[in-house]
Amino acid sequence: MVKQFQLYRWLRFIFLLTAGILIVIAPIKSFDIIIYIVSTYIAIYGVLSIIDGLSIRKSTGENNIAIGLGIGALFLALGVLLFAKFFVGLVPPVLGIILLVNGINQYRDSHEMSKRVKIKPYLDYFYSALLMLAGIVFILNPSKTIIFIYQLFGLSLIILAFFEIINSRIYRD
């Protein structure tokens, strides 16, 4: 379980750092690339979720929601890849929703992991709050300031990527 937790952290680190750098350097040109990165991230997350679900099924013999969520994530990744160019105006709210959901999941994962590791993950809670705040701001962003907010979003992704590395080191011990 801890190894999978670390794998998800590294996946988030790579996604956050890559997307953040692209957005900060070239916010307008990065829209297409970000679509591919988001689609790939969701697909990898879906595959990992399916693998987790199958491993839980194998060890407990019980069906679980992870397989369904993984399949749903694969369909979402395909949908993002095929239809995102048509809905560029929806990219900020979609990214905001993804950040919000990731923030909620990060909080839940940290809270569950703190029961096993006996560490109070204050940095994780702060990180989760930043993810949720960034998600909410991005969802409610007026279109006039989208480039500025998009660049701030990219910078926050870079900062959040480094939080992932710091937290990865904390949990490794």
MARDRENTOR-436311 format. One record per atom (N, C-alpha, C): atom name; x, y, z. Coordinates in Angstrom, 3 decimals, decimal comma. Example, Ala and Ser with C-alpha at 12.3 -4.5 7.8 and 13.67 -1.06 7.14 Angstrom:
+------+----------+----------+----------+
: site :       px :       py :       pz :
+------+----------+----------+----------+
:    N :   13,190 :   -5,690 :    7,800 :
:   CA :   12,300 :   -4,500 :    7,800 :
:    C :   13,200 :   -3,300 :    7,800 :
:    N :   12,850 :   -2,250 :    7,080 :
:   CA :   13,670 :   -1,060 :    7,140 :
:    C :   12,900 :    0,030 :    7,870 :
+------+----------+----------+----------+
***
This chain:
+------+----------+----------+----------+
: site :       px :       py :       pz :
+------+----------+----------+----------+
:    N :    0,830 :   -1,198 :    0,000 :
:   CA :    0,000 :    0,000 :    0,000 :
:    C :    0,874 :    1,262 :    0,000 :
:    N :    1,930 :    1,256 :    0,819 :
:   CA :    2,800 :    2,422 :    0,880 :
:    C :    3,530 :    2,600 :   -0,446 :
:    N :    3,916 :    1,498 :   -1,100 :
:   CA :    4,613 :    1,570 :   -2,389 :
:    C :    3,691 :    2,189 :   -3,447 :
:    N :    2,402 :    1,812 :   -3,438 :
:   CA :    1,440 :    2,378 :   -4,385 :
:    C :    1,232 :    3,866 :   -4,101 :
:    N :    1,188 :    4,196 :   -2,816 :
:   CA :    1,034 :    5,591 :   -2,410 :
:    C :    2,187 :    6,420 :   -2,964 :
:    N :    3,417 :    5,893 :   -2,874 :
:   CA :    4,594 :    6,571 :   -3,413 :
:    C :    4,517 :    6,677 :   -4,942 :
:    N :    4,039 :    5,622 :   -5,603 :
:   CA :    3,911 :    5,638 :   -7,062 :
:    C :    2,960 :    6,747 :   -7,506 :
:    N :    1,832 :    6,878 :   -6,813 :
:   CA :    0,891 :    7,945 :   -7,153 :
:    C :    1,524 :    9,319 :   -6,926 :
:    N :    2,330 :    9,460 :   -5,892 :
:   CA :    3,015 :   10,729 :   -5,632 :
:    C :    3,958 :   11,085 :   -6,777 :
:    N :    4,744 :   10,120 :   -7,249 :
:   CA :    5,669 :   10,386 :   -8,345 :
:    C :    4,911 :   10,714 :   -9,627 :
:    N :    3,795 :   10,038 :   -9,865 :
:   CA :    2,969 :   10,335 :  -11,032 :
:    C :    2,464 :   11,774 :  -10,965 :
:    N :    1,967 :   12,178 :   -9,782 :
:   CA :    1,490 :   13,550 :   -9,623 :
:    C :    2,635 :   14,544 :   -9,779 :
:    N :    3,816 :   14,218 :   -9,232 :
:   CA :    4,973 :   15,113 :   -9,349 :
:    C :    5,312 :   15,365 :  -10,812 :
:    N :    5,419 :   14,308 :  -11,596 :
:   CA :    5,777 :   14,452 :  -13,014 :
:    C :    4,713 :   15,266 :  -13,745 :
:    N :    3,449 :   14,948 :  -13,501 :
:   CA :    2,358 :   15,682 :  -14,149 :
:    C :    2,386 :   17,157 :  -13,763 :
:    N :    2,468 :   17,436 :  -12,458 :
:   CA :    2,417 :   18,815 :  -11,992 :
:    C :    3,597 :   19,634 :  -12,504 :
:    N :    4,796 :   19,069 :  -12,431 :
:   CA :    5,977 :   19,809 :  -12,862 :
:    C :    5,952 :   20,071 :  -14,368 :
:    N :    5,647 :   19,056 :  -15,155 :
:   CA :    5,615 :   19,209 :  -16,613 :
:    C :    4,551 :   20,218 :  -17,036 :
:    N :    3,351 :   20,043 :  -16,537 :
:   CA :    2,269 :   20,963 :  -16,904 :
:    C :    2,572 :   22,372 :  -16,422 :
:    N :    3,078 :   22,500 :  -15,203 :
:   CA :    3,384 :   23,818 :  -14,657 :
:    C :    4,418 :   24,564 :  -15,471 :
:    N :    5,501 :   23,891 :  -15,828 :
:   CA :    6,554 :   24,542 :  -16,623 :
:    C :    6,024 :   24,964 :  -17,991 :
:    N :    5,278 :   24,080 :  -18,645 :
:   CA :    4,724 :   24,427 :  -19,964 :
:    C :    3,800 :   25,640 :  -19,882 :
:    N :    2,968 :   25,674 :  -18,866 :
:   CA :    2,006 :   26,767 :  -18,736 :
:    C :    2,711 :   28,090 :  -18,452 :
:    N :    3,709 :   28,067 :  -17,575 :
:   CA :    4,412 :   29,301 :  -17,234 :
:    C :    5,200 :   29,833 :  -18,430 :
:    N :    5,871 :   28,947 :  -19,154 :
:   CA :    6,714 :   29,374 :  -20,268 :
:    C :    5,887 :   29,850 :  -21,458 :
:    N :    4,881 :   29,094 :  -21,847 :
:   CA :    4,090 :   29,434 :  -23,041 :
:    C :    2,613 :   29,157 :  -22,779 :
:    N :    1,922 :   30,081 :  -22,089 :
:   CA :    0,532 :   29,802 :  -21,715 :
:    C :   -0,411 :   29,592 :  -22,898 :
:    N :   -0,252 :   30,359 :  -23,947 :
:   CA :   -1,174 :   30,238 :  -25,079 :
:    C :   -0,851 :   29,003 :  -25,912 :
:    N :    0,429 :   28,790 :  -26,194 :
:   CA :    0,842 :   27,646 :  -27,008 :
:    C :    0,678 :   26,318 :  -26,270 :
:    N :    0,630 :   26,353 :  -24,959 :
:   CA :    0,613 :   25,104 :  -24,203 :
:    C :   -0,762 :   24,443 :  -24,131 :
:    N :   -1,816 :   25,110 :  -24,599 :
:   CA :   -3,153 :   24,528 :  -24,485 :
:    C :   -3,230 :   23,132 :  -25,097 :
:    N :   -2,750 :   22,968 :  -26,316 :
:   CA :   -2,820 :   21,649 :  -26,967 :
:    C :   -1,991 :   20,607 :  -26,225 :
:    N :   -0,794 :   21,002 :  -25,816 :
:   CA :    0,082 :   20,069 :  -25,112 :
:    C :   -0,536 :   19,666 :  -23,777 :
:    N :   -1,135 :   20,619 :  -23,088 :
:   CA :   -1,765 :   20,327 :  -21,800 :
:    C :   -2,900 :   19,330 :  -21,977 :
:    N :   -3,617 :   19,419 :  -23,085 :
:   CA :   -4,681 :   18,450 :  -23,355 :
:    C :   -4,107 :   17,042 :  -23,403 :
:    N :   -2,985 :   16,863 :  -24,091 :
:   CA :   -2,354 :   15,540 :  -24,161 :
:    C :   -1,828 :   15,099 :  -22,797 :
:    N :   -1,251 :   16,023 :  -22,068 :
:   CA :   -0,711 :   15,674 :  -20,749 :
:    C :   -1,837 :   15,278 :  -19,793 :
:    N :   -2,919 :   16,047 :  -19,781 :
:   CA :   -4,048 :   15,729 :  -18,895 :
:    C :   -4,655 :   14,381 :  -19,280 :
:    N :   -4,822 :   14,142 :  -20,567 :
:   CA :   -5,370 :   12,870 :  -21,034 :
:    C :   -4,473 :   11,702 :  -20,624 :
:    N :   -3,177 :   11,870 :  -20,794 :
:   CA :   -2,226 :   10,819 :  -20,410 :
:    C :   -2,257 :   10,580 :  -18,910 :
:    N :   -2,288 :   11,655 :  -18,130 :
:   CA :   -2,347 :   11,540 :  -16,672 :
:    C :   -3,598 :   10,773 :  -16,244 :
:    N :   -4,737 :   11,127 :  -16,803 :
:   CA :   -5,986 :   10,450 :  -16,439 :
:    C :   -5,935 :    8,985 :  -16,853 :
:    N :   -5,378 :    8,690 :  -18,023 :
:   CA :   -5,273 :    7,310 :  -18,489 :
:    C :   -4,354 :    6,488 :  -17,579 :
:    N :   -3,210 :    7,047 :  -17,219 :
:   CA :   -2,296 :    6,328 :  -16,322 :
:    C :   -2,955 :    6,109 :  -14,971 :
:    N :   -3,629 :    7,124 :  -14,469 :
:   CA :   -4,370 :    6,998 :  -13,211 :
:    C :   -5,421 :    5,889 :  -13,322 :
:    N :   -6,107 :    5,826 :  -14,459 :
:   CA :   -7,111 :    4,788 :  -14,671 :
:    C :   -6,505 :    3,395 :  -14,693 :
:    N :   -5,389 :    3,237 :  -15,389 :
:   CA :   -4,720 :    1,929 :  -15,452 :
:    C :   -4,260 :    1,510 :  -14,054 :
:    N :   -3,661 :    2,445 :  -13,313 :
:   CA :   -3,217 :    2,127 :  -11,952 :
:    C :   -4,392 :    1,775 :  -11,048 :
:    N :   -5,507 :    2,454 :  -11,237 :
:   CA :   -6,704 :    2,157 :  -10,449 :
:    C :   -7,240 :    0,760 :  -10,766 :
:    N :   -7,230 :    0,391 :  -12,037 :
:   CA :   -7,668 :   -0,954 :  -12,425 :
:    C :   -6,731 :   -2,002 :  -11,817 :
:    N :   -5,432 :   -1,759 :  -11,881 :
:   CA :   -4,462 :   -2,695 :  -11,301 :
:    C :   -4,692 :   -2,829 :   -9,794 :
:    N :   -4,910 :   -1,690 :   -9,115 :
:   CA :   -5,201 :   -1,732 :   -7,680 :
:    C :   -6,470 :   -2,529 :   -7,396 :
:    N :   -7,508 :   -2,284 :   -8,191 :
:   CA :   -8,769 :   -2,995 :   -8,007 :
:    C :   -8,628 :   -4,492 :   -8,209 :
:    N :   -7,878 :   -4,877 :   -9,239 :
:   CA :   -7,659 :   -6,310 :   -9,488 :
:    C :   -6,835 :   -6,942 :   -8,369 :
:    N :   -5,867 :   -6,202 :   -7,850 :
:   CA :   -5,058 :   -6,730 :   -6,751 :
:    C :   -5,890 :   -6,876 :   -5,480 :
:    N :   -6,789 :   -5,923 :   -5,221 :
:   CA :   -7,687 :   -6,030 :   -4,066 :
:    C :   -8,628 :   -7,217 :   -4,256 :
:    N :   -9,150 :   -7,369 :   -5,468 :
:   CA :  -10,041 :   -8,490 :   -5,746 :
:    C :   -9,304 :   -9,820 :   -5,546 :
:    N :   -8,072 :   -9,885 :   -5,998 :
:   CA :   -7,289 :  -11,113 :   -5,877 :
:    C :   -7,004 :  -11,448 :   -4,411 :
:    N :   -6,678 :  -10,419 :   -3,603 :
:   CA :   -6,324 :  -10,689 :   -2,209 :
:    C :   -7,535 :  -10,905 :   -1,312 :
:    N :   -8,645 :  -10,214 :   -1,578 :
:   CA :   -9,819 :  -10,338 :   -0,703 :
:    C :  -10,947 :  -11,138 :   -1,323 :
:    N :  -10,943 :  -11,271 :   -2,634 :
:   CA :  -12,030 :  -11,959 :   -3,321 :
:    C :  -13,265 :  -11,101 :   -3,494 :
:    N :  -13,196 :   -9,847 :   -3,095 :
:   CA :  -14,343 :   -8,950 :   -3,184 :
:    C :  -14,189 :   -7,984 :   -4,352 :
:    N :  -15,316 :   -7,662 :   -4,961 :
:   CA :  -15,305 :   -6,625 :   -5,993 :
:    C :  -15,198 :   -5,271 :   -5,307 :
:    N :  -14,624 :   -4,308 :   -6,012 :
:   CA :  -14,473 :   -2,986 :   -5,427 :
:    C :  -14,664 :   -1,926 :   -6,495 :
:    N :  -14,759 :   -0,706 :   -6,039 :
:   CA :  -15,057 :    0,406 :   -6,937 :
:    C :  -13,847 :    0,843 :   -7,764 :
:    N :  -12,646 :    0,453 :   -7,363 :
:   CA :  -11,432 :    0,904 :   -8,051 :
:    C :  -11,422 :    0,497 :   -9,523 :
:    N :  -11,922 :   -0,694 :   -9,835 :
:   CA :  -11,947 :   -1,149 :  -11,232 :
:    C :  -12,875 :   -0,259 :  -12,057 :
:    N :  -14,051 :    0,001 :  -11,538 :
:   CA :  -15,001 :    0,868 :  -12,245 :
:    C :  -14,488 :    2,283 :  -12,415 :
:    N :  -13,849 :    2,803 :  -11,365 :
:   CA :  -13,269 :    4,147 :  -11,471 :
:    C :  -12,143 :    4,167 :  -12,493 :
:    N :  -11,355 :    3,105 :  -12,557 :
:   CA :  -10,273 :    3,025 :  -13,536 :
:    C :  -10,796 :    3,010 :  -14,956 :
:    N :  -11,838 :    2,212 :  -15,189 :
:   CA :  -12,440 :    2,153 :  -16,528 :
:    C :  -13,051 :    3,511 :  -16,880 :
:    N :  -13,713 :    4,124 :  -15,910 :
:   CA :  -14,272 :    5,460 :  -16,133 :
:    C :  -13,192 :    6,482 :  -16,454 :
:    N :  -12,056 :    6,371 :  -15,769 :
:   CA :  -10,945 :    7,289 :  -16,037 :
:    C :  -10,394 :    7,092 :  -17,446 :
:    N :  -10,340 :    5,843 :  -17,916 :
:   CA :   -9,872 :    5,587 :  -19,280 :
:    C :  -10,811 :    6,220 :  -20,309 :
:    N :  -12,121 :    6,087 :  -20,078 :
:   CA :  -13,085 :    6,728 :  -20,980 :
:    C :  -12,970 :    8,253 :  -20,905 :
:    N :  -12,765 :    8,775 :  -19,701 :
:   CA :  -12,589 :   10,220 :  -19,547 :
:    C :  -11,342 :   10,692 :  -20,286 :
:    N :  -10,255 :    9,932 :  -20,183 :
:   CA :   -9,010 :   10,285 :  -20,879 :
:    C :   -9,235 :   10,329 :  -22,390 :
:    N :   -9,947 :    9,341 :  -22,910 :
:   CA :  -10,255 :    9,314 :  -24,333 :
:    C :  -11,139 :   10,505 :  -24,713 :
:    N :  -12,122 :   10,788 :  -23,872 :
:   CA :  -12,996 :   11,940 :  -24,127 :
:    C :  -12,240 :   13,251 :  -24,118 :
:    N :  -11,327 :   13,410 :  -23,174 :
:   CA :  -10,508 :   14,626 :  -23,124 :
:    C :   -9,689 :   14,748 :  -24,397 :
:    N :   -9,096 :   13,644 :  -24,809 :
:   CA :   -8,250 :   13,664 :  -25,999 :
:    C :   -9,050 :   14,010 :  -27,261 :
:    N :  -10,241 :   13,449 :  -27,394 :
:   CA :  -11,032 :   13,642 :  -28,608 :
:    C :  -11,798 :   14,966 :  -28,658 :
:    N :  -12,295 :   15,419 :  -27,506 :
:   CA :  -13,221 :   16,548 :  -27,529 :
:    C :  -12,694 :   17,828 :  -26,894 :
:    N :  -11,529 :   17,794 :  -26,296 :
:   CA :  -11,043 :   18,975 :  -25,572 :
:    C :  -10,813 :   20,179 :  -26,478 :
:    N :  -10,370 :   19,930 :  -27,708 :
:   CA :  -10,122 :   21,062 :  -28,610 :
:    C :  -11,414 :   21,814 :  -28,931 :
:    N :  -12,533 :   21,098 :  -28,907 :
:   CA :  -13,812 :   21,730 :  -29,179 :
:    C :  -14,297 :   22,544 :  -27,985 :
:    N :  -13,806 :   22,191 :  -26,836 :
:   CA :  -14,284 :   22,826 :  -25,609 :
:    C :  -13,155 :   23,537 :  -24,864 :
:    N :  -12,313 :   24,246 :  -25,603 :
:   CA :  -11,177 :   24,942 :  -24,985 :
:    C :  -11,660 :   25,885 :  -23,881 :
:    N :  -12,795 :   26,467 :  -24,078 :
:   CA :  -13,349 :   27,354 :  -23,050 :
:    C :  -13,677 :   26,634 :  -21,764 :
:    N :  -13,857 :   25,327 :  -21,863 :
:   CA :  -14,154 :   24,545 :  -20,667 :
:    C :  -12,902 :   24,004 :  -19,981 :
:    N :  -11,742 :   24,212 :  -20,595 :
:   CA :  -10,497 :   23,676 :  -20,024 :
:    C :  -10,266 :   24,205 :  -18,612 :
:    N :  -10,371 :   25,522 :  -18,368 :
:   CA :  -10,131 :   25,982 :  -16,992 :
:    C :  -11,050 :   25,344 :  -15,954 :
:    N :  -12,365 :   25,278 :  -16,170 :
:   CA :  -13,198 :   24,628 :  -15,163 :
:    C :  -12,904 :   23,130 :  -15,024 :
:    N :  -12,600 :   22,462 :  -16,138 :
:   CA :  -12,284 :   21,029 :  -16,057 :
:    C :  -11,010 :   20,822 :  -15,250 :
:    N :   -9,985 :   21,628 :  -15,523 :
:   CA :   -8,763 :   21,534 :  -14,728 :
:    C :   -9,038 :   21,873 :  -13,268 :
:    N :   -9,906 :   22,830 :  -13,032 :
:   CA :  -10,283 :   23,181 :  -11,665 :
:    C :  -10,963 :   22,026 :  -10,954 :
:    N :  -11,856 :   21,346 :  -11,666 :
:   CA :  -12,532 :   20,188 :  -11,079 :
:    C :  -11,528 :   19,079 :  -10,787 :
:    N :  -10,605 :   18,852 :  -11,718 :
:   CA :   -9,573 :   17,826 :  -11,501 :
:    C :   -8,737 :   18,184 :  -10,280 :
:    N :   -8,346 :   19,440 :  -10,156 :
:   CA :   -7,572 :   19,860 :   -8,990 :
:    C :   -8,371 :   19,707 :   -7,707 :
:    N :   -9,630 :   20,086 :   -7,751 :
:   CA :  -10,482 :   19,969 :   -6,581 :
:    C :  -10,623 :   18,511 :   -6,160 :
:    N :  -10,890 :   17,643 :   -7,113 :
:   CA :  -11,018 :   16,215 :   -6,815 :
:    C :   -9,688 :   15,653 :   -6,313 :
:    N :   -8,576 :   16,048 :   -6,952 :
:   CA :   -7,265 :   15,586 :   -6,490 :
:    C :   -6,964 :   16,096 :   -5,085 :
:    N :   -7,363 :   17,322 :   -4,777 :
:   CA :   -7,167 :   17,861 :   -3,435 :
:    C :   -7,950 :   17,087 :   -2,395 :
:    N :   -9,190 :   16,759 :   -2,724 :
:   CA :  -10,019 :   15,969 :   -1,813 :
:    C :   -9,433 :   14,572 :   -1,655 :
:    N :   -9,019 :   13,958 :   -2,760 :
:   CA :   -8,400 :   12,626 :   -2,687 :
:    C :   -7,090 :   12,672 :   -1,913 :
:    N :   -6,295 :   13,707 :   -2,106 :
:   CA :   -5,032 :   13,850 :   -1,381 :
:    C :   -5,293 :   13,939 :    0,106 :
:    N :   -6,295 :   14,722 :    0,498 :
:   CA :   -6,642 :   14,835 :    1,913 :
:    C :   -7,063 :   13,478 :    2,464 :
:    N :   -7,927 :   12,794 :    1,740 :
:   CA :   -8,409 :   11,478 :    2,172 :
:    C :   -7,253 :   10,489 :    2,278 :
:    N :   -6,393 :   10,445 :    1,260 :
:   CA :   -5,248 :    9,527 :    1,285 :
:    C :   -4,311 :    9,836 :    2,448 :
:    N :   -4,057 :   11,116 :    2,679 :
:   CA :   -3,162 :   11,507 :    3,774 :
:    C :   -3,762 :   11,146 :    5,118 :
:    N :   -5,064 :   11,373 :    5,253 :
:   CA :   -5,737 :   11,047 :    6,507 :
:    C :   -5,697 :    9,539 :    6,759 :
:    N :   -5,949 :    8,754 :    5,735 :
:   CA :   -5,891 :    7,293 :    5,871 :
:    C :   -4,468 :    6,817 :    6,152 :
:    N :   -3,491 :    7,403 :    5,467 :
:   CA :   -2,100 :    6,998 :    5,667 :
:    C :   -1,612 :    7,375 :    7,058 :
:    N :   -2,116 :    8,482 :    7,615 :
:   CA :   -1,677 :    8,892 :    8,949 :
:    C :   -2,116 :    7,889 :   10,010 :
:    N :   -3,151 :    7,135 :    9,753 :
:   CA :   -3,582 :    6,079 :   10,678 :
:    C :   -2,581 :    4,932 :   10,694 :
:    N :   -1,927 :    4,696 :    9,570 :
:   CA :   -0,967 :    3,592 :    9,461 :
:    C :    0,445 :    3,991 :    9,873 :
:    N :    0,823 :    5,228 :    9,579 :
:   CA :    2,206 :    5,658 :    9,769 :
:    C :    2,386 :    6,390 :   11,101 :
:    N :    1,331 :    6,848 :   11,720 :
:   CA :    1,369 :    7,584 :   12,980 :
:    C :    2,121 :    8,913 :   12,863 :
:    N :    1,914 :    9,598 :   11,757 :
:   CA :    2,479 :   10,923 :   11,539 :
:    C :    1,321 :   11,861 :   11,232 :
:    N :    1,349 :   13,042 :   11,807 :
:   CA :    0,352 :   14,053 :   11,460 :
:    C :    0,817 :   14,747 :   10,180 :
:    N :    0,129 :   14,531 :    9,077 :
:   CA :    0,579 :   15,067 :    7,776 :
:    C :    0,121 :   16,511 :    7,531 :
:    N :    0,605 :   17,432 :    8,359 :
:   CA :    0,181 :   18,825 :    8,221 :
:    C :    0,542 :   19,394 :    6,852 :
:    N :    1,704 :   19,042 :    6,348 :
:   CA :    2,103 :   19,533 :    5,024 :
:    C :    1,168 :   18,977 :    3,947 :
:    N :    0,764 :   17,715 :    4,088 :
:   CA :   -0,202 :   17,133 :    3,154 :
:    C :   -1,547 :   17,846 :    3,240 :
:    N :   -1,973 :   18,177 :    4,456 :
:   CA :   -3,246 :   18,883 :    4,603 :
:    C :   -3,165 :   20,268 :    3,968 :
:    N :   -2,033 :   20,942 :    4,150 :
:   CA :   -1,821 :   22,244 :    3,530 :
:    C :   -1,829 :   22,111 :    2,004 :
:    N :   -1,127 :   21,102 :    1,523 :
:   CA :   -1,075 :   20,815 :    0,086 :
:    C :   -2,479 :   20,541 :   -0,455 :
:    N :   -3,263 :   19,748 :    0,270 :
:   CA :   -4,634 :   19,451 :   -0,156 :
:    C :   -5,471 :   20,719 :   -0,222 :
:    N :   -5,293 :   21,575 :    0,777 :
:   CA :   -6,035 :   22,837 :    0,786 :
:    C :   -5,627 :   23,710 :   -0,402 :
:    N :   -4,335 :   23,747 :   -0,719 :
:   CA :   -3,884 :   24,513 :   -1,887 :
:    C :   -4,471 :   23,958 :   -3,177 :
:    N :   -4,492 :   22,626 :   -3,299 :
:   CA :   -5,090 :   22,012 :   -4,490 :
:    C :   -6,560 :   22,393 :   -4,615 :
:    N :   -7,298 :   22,276 :   -3,505 :
:   CA :   -8,719 :   22,590 :   -3,548 :
:    C :   -8,949 :   24,073 :   -3,834 :
:    N :   -8,145 :   24,941 :   -3,211 :
:   CA :   -8,273 :   26,374 :   -3,448 :
:    C :   -7,964 :   26,711 :   -4,899 :
:    N :   -6,883 :   26,143 :   -5,433 :
:   CA :   -6,545 :   26,377 :   -6,836 :
:    C :   -7,668 :   25,889 :   -7,743 :
:    N :   -8,252 :   24,746 :   -7,428 :
:   CA :   -9,367 :   24,220 :   -8,216 :
:    C :  -10,565 :   25,150 :   -8,202 :
:    N :  -10,913 :   25,640 :   -7,025 :
:   CA :  -12,073 :   26,528 :   -6,896 :
:    C :  -11,819 :   27,841 :   -7,639 :
:    N :  -10,627 :   28,415 :   -7,463 :
:   CA :  -10,305 :   29,667 :   -8,151 :
:    C :  -10,360 :   29,476 :   -9,655 :
:    N :   -9,839 :   28,362 :  -10,121 :
:   CA :   -9,807 :   28,119 :  -11,566 :
:    C :  -11,212 :   27,908 :  -12,122 :
:    N :  -12,088 :   27,288 :  -11,357 :
:   CA :  -13,474 :   27,082 :  -11,790 :
:    C :  -14,208 :   28,423 :  -11,880 :
:    N :  -13,979 :   29,289 :  -10,924 :
:   CA :  -14,705 :   30,562 :  -10,856 :
:    C :  -14,010 :   31,706 :  -11,594 :
:    N :  -12,936 :   31,411 :  -12,287 :
:   CA :  -12,128 :   32,412 :  -12,981 :
:    C :  -12,902 :   33,084 :  -14,115 :
:    N :  -12,960 :   34,406 :  -14,104 :
:   CA :  -13,566 :   35,084 :  -15,249 :
:    C :  -12,656 :   34,995 :  -16,471 :
:    N :  -13,244 :   34,955 :  -17,642 :
:   CA :  -12,480 :   34,730 :  -18,870 :
:    C :  -11,478 :   35,846 :  -19,186 :
:    N :  -11,694 :   37,064 :  -18,701 :
:   CA :  -10,788 :   38,180 :  -19,010 :
:    C :   -9,383 :   37,965 :  -18,435 :
:    N :   -9,275 :   37,263 :  -17,345 :
:   CA :   -7,979 :   37,090 :  -16,688 :
:    C :   -7,439 :   35,666 :  -16,829 :
:    N :   -7,914 :   34,947 :  -17,832 :
:   CA :   -7,559 :   33,534 :  -17,948 :
:    C :   -6,058 :   33,307 :  -18,155 :
:    N :   -5,392 :   34,118 :  -18,937 :
:   CA :   -3,957 :   33,910 :  -19,176 :
:    C :   -3,174 :   34,140 :  -17,881 :
:    N :   -3,485 :   35,221 :  -17,173 :
:   CA :   -2,805 :   35,490 :  -15,907 :
:    C :   -3,062 :   34,368 :  -14,907 :
:    N :   -4,301 :   33,994 :  -14,762 :
:   CA :   -4,655 :   32,914 :  -13,832 :
:    C :   -4,021 :   31,606 :  -14,295 :
:    N :   -3,999 :   31,389 :  -15,594 :
:   CA :   -3,392 :   30,172 :  -16,149 :
:    C :   -1,903 :   30,104 :  -15,809 :
:    N :   -1,207 :   31,242 :  -15,896 :
:   CA :    0,204 :   31,261 :  -15,532 :
:    C :    0,391 :   31,064 :  -14,027 :
:    N :   -0,461 :   31,688 :  -13,220 :
:   CA :   -0,409 :   31,453 :  -11,779 :
:    C :   -0,684 :   29,984 :  -11,462 :
:    N :   -1,621 :   29,426 :  -12,205 :
:   CA :   -1,933 :   28,008 :  -12,054 :
:    C :   -0,693 :   27,171 :  -12,369 :
:    N :    0,004 :   27,502 :  -13,443 :
:   CA :    1,230 :   26,788 :  -13,801 :
:    C :    2,286 :   26,906 :  -12,718 :
:    N :    2,444 :   28,106 :  -12,167 :
:   CA :    3,399 :   28,303 :  -11,076 :
:    C :    2,995 :   27,497 :   -9,847 :
:    N :    1,701 :   27,480 :   -9,542 :
:   CA :    1,245 :   26,689 :   -8,389 :
:    C :    1,451 :   25,197 :   -8,633 :
:    N :    1,326 :   24,749 :   -9,869 :
:   CA :    1,596 :   23,340 :  -10,169 :
:    C :    3,059 :   22,997 :   -9,902 :
:    N :    3,956 :   23,910 :  -10,255 :
:   CA :    5,377 :   23,677 :   -9,993 :
:    C :    5,625 :   23,599 :   -8,489 :
:    N :    5,045 :   24,517 :   -7,737 :
:   CA :    5,202 :   24,507 :   -6,273 :
:    C :    4,610 :   23,229 :   -5,688 :
:    N :    3,426 :   22,845 :   -6,164 :
:   CA :    2,795 :   21,620 :   -5,667 :
:    C :    3,622 :   20,387 :   -6,012 :
:    N :    4,304 :   20,409 :   -7,146 :
:   CA :    5,173 :   19,291 :   -7,514 :
:    C :    6,283 :   19,129 :   -6,479 :
:    N :    6,826 :   20,241 :   -6,008 :
:   CA :    7,880 :   20,149 :   -4,993 :
:    C :    7,324 :   19,712 :   -3,642 :
:    N :    6,064 :   20,067 :   -3,331 :
:   CA :    5,417 :   19,521 :   -2,134 :
:    C :    5,330 :   18,000 :   -2,226 :
:    N :    5,060 :   17,505 :   -3,418 :
:   CA :    5,002 :   16,053 :   -3,614 :
:    C :    6,337 :   15,402 :   -3,263 :
:    N :    7,439 :   15,999 :   -3,712 :
:   CA :    8,763 :   15,450 :   -3,421 :
:    C :    9,044 :   15,497 :   -1,923 :
:    N :    8,743 :   16,620 :   -1,283 :
:   CA :    8,971 :   16,743 :    0,160 :
:    C :    8,152 :   15,696 :    0,917 :
:    N :    6,879 :   15,582 :    0,572 :
:   CA :    6,025 :   14,612 :    1,249 :
:    C :    6,453 :   13,186 :    0,961 :
:    N :    6,964 :   12,942 :   -0,224 :
:   CA :    7,461 :   11,618 :   -0,561 :
:    C :    8,622 :   11,242 :    0,350 :
:    N :    9,487 :   12,193 :    0,624 :
:   CA :   10,631 :   11,950 :    1,530 :
:    C :   10,153 :   11,705 :    2,955 :
:    N :    9,143 :   12,439 :    3,396 :
:   CA :    8,622 :   12,258 :    4,753 :
:    C :    8,059 :   10,858 :    4,924 :
:    N :    7,260 :   10,405 :    3,973 :
:   CA :    6,620 :    9,091 :    4,091 :
:    C :    7,590 :    7,947 :    3,838 :
:    N :    8,689 :    8,226 :    3,122 :
:   CA :    9,660 :    7,183 :    2,866 :
:    C :   10,291 :    6,703 :    4,164 :
:    N :   10,511 :    7,627 :    5,090 :
:   CA :   11,112 :    7,270 :    6,371 :
:    C :   10,103 :    6,536 :    7,233 :
+------+----------+----------+----------+
***
